[in-house]
Amino acid sequence: MPGLCLLGLFAPWKASFLFVTHAVIDFVKMSQTHDNLKLFHVANIIDQLLHFLTVVIVFIA
């Protein structure tokens, strides 16, 4: 939320969207993988790409 404020992009829906999508993405990743994931594991790469996509959506919207 501080980042959104500093960039002048704050809106309640954006903060909620980022919070919910982050929680859902991480929940799905952790429910699918039970082992200790390495840095470049496919699940981690997909996880980070999805997080980046949500940030881009908020920045564009």
C-alpha positions as a Markdown table, in Angstrom:
| # | Residue | x | y | z |
|---|---|---|---|---|
| 1 | Met | 0.0 | 0.0 | 0.0 |
| 2 | Pro | 2.8 | 2.5 | 0.7 |
| 3 | Gly | 4.1 | 1.9 | -2.8 |
| 4 | Leu | 0.7 | 2.6 | -4.3 |
| 5 | Cys | 0.6 | 5.9 | -2.4 |
| 6 | Leu | 4.1 | 6.9 | -3.3 |
| 7 | Leu | 3.3 | 6.4 | -7.0 |
| 8 | Gly | 0.0 | 8.2 | -6.7 |
| 9 | Leu | -1.9 | 5.0 | -7.7 |
| 10 | Phe | -3.7 | 4.2 | -4.5 |
| 11 | Ala | -7.3 | 3.0 | -4.8 |
| 12 | Pro | -9.0 | 0.7 | -2.4 |
| 13 | Trp | -9.8 | -1.8 | -5.2 |
| 14 | Lys | -6.1 | -1.9 | -6.2 |
| 15 | Ala | -5.0 | -2.6 | -2.7 |
| 16 | Ser | -7.6 | -5.3 | -2.3 |
| 17 | Phe | -6.8 | -6.8 | -5.7 |
| 18 | Leu | -3.1 | -7.1 | -4.9 |
| 19 | Phe | -3.8 | -8.6 | -1.5 |
| 20 | Val | -6.3 | -11.2 | -2.6 |
| 21 | Thr | -4.4 | -12.2 | -5.8 |
| 22 | His | -1.1 | -12.5 | -3.8 |
| 23 | Ala | -2.8 | -14.7 | -1.2 |
| 24 | Val | -4.5 | -16.9 | -3.8 |
| 25 | Ile | -1.4 | -17.3 | -5.9 |
| 26 | Asp | 0.7 | -18.3 | -2.9 |
| 27 | Phe | -2.0 | -20.6 | -1.5 |
| 28 | Val | -2.3 | -22.5 | -4.8 |
| 29 | Lys | 1.5 | -22.7 | -5.1 |
| 30 | Met | 1.9 | -24.1 | -1.6 |
| 31 | Ser | -1.0 | -26.5 | -2.0 |
| 32 | Gln | 0.5 | -27.9 | -5.2 |
| 33 | Thr | 4.1 | -28.3 | -4.0 |
| 34 | His | 5.0 | -29.9 | -0.7 |
| 35 | Asp | 8.8 | -30.1 | -1.0 |
| 36 | Asn | 11.4 | -27.5 | -0.4 |
| 37 | Leu | 11.4 | -25.5 | -3.6 |
| 38 | Lys | 14.6 | -24.5 | -5.2 |
| 39 | Leu | 15.0 | -20.9 | -6.4 |
| 40 | Phe | 14.5 | -21.8 | -10.1 |
| 41 | His | 11.8 | -24.4 | -9.6 |
| 42 | Val | 9.0 | -24.0 | -12.2 |
| 43 | Ala | 6.4 | -23.3 | -9.5 |
| 44 | Asn | 8.5 | -20.4 | -8.2 |
| 45 | Ile | 9.0 | -18.9 | -11.7 |
| 46 | Ile | 5.3 | -19.1 | -12.4 |
| 47 | Asp | 4.5 | -17.7 | -9.0 |
| 48 | Gln | 6.7 | -14.7 | -9.6 |
| 49 | Leu | 5.4 | -14.1 | -13.1 |
| 50 | Leu | 1.8 | -14.1 | -11.8 |
| 51 | His | 2.7 | -11.6 | -9.1 |
| 52 | Phe | 4.5 | -9.4 | -11.7 |
| 53 | Leu | 1.4 | -9.6 | -13.9 |
| 54 | Thr | -0.9 | -8.4 | -11.1 |
| 55 | Val | 1.4 | -5.4 | -10.4 |
| 56 | Val | 1.4 | -4.6 | -14.1 |
| 57 | Ile | -2.4 | -4.8 | -14.2 |
| 58 | Val | -2.6 | -2.4 | -11.2 |
| 59 | Phe | -0.1 | 0.0 | -12.8 |
| 60 | Ile | -2.0 | 0.1 | -16.2 |
| 61 | Ala | -5.5 | 0.3 | -14.7 |
